[in-house]
Amino acid sequence: MRHVMFGLTLLVTIFASFASLQGADLFGIQVYEGARLDTEETNFLKKVGSDGYCYRTGDDVKKVTAFYQKHPGLTSLGIDGTGGMFVKEENGHTVYIRIASPWQPAKGGEMKKDTIVVITRE
């Protein structure tokens, strides 16, 4: 019984930590409200040496890019019907926000029709 309780406590803690990232700041950038962390894509980023996170949302690209256009301190590097890119320089670091839909997973496979938001720091 003690092992079951420990396992449940661990799961609750893990899910609570993921939920707390939603709407939170990441490298000084607000994570798009309602976006969910994509652990597989995030793990791939980390494996190739990037300091970043991938989020997914069912909202369309226009809504997501409009959200980041209003974010203070971001500069748009371009927006079109399939996505956009923003940058922020702060304390010697550059933070990039890449938004895309459709998009293809890093390991290949079928194109995804939802919207991905990738926030990385260099």
Secondary structure, 3 states (H helix, E strand, C coil): CHHHHHHHHHHHHHHHHHHHHCCCEECCEECCCCCEECHHHHHHHHHCCCEEEEEEECCCHHHHHHHHHCCCCCEEEEEECCEEEEEEEECCEEEEEEEECCECCCCCCCCECCEEEEEEEC
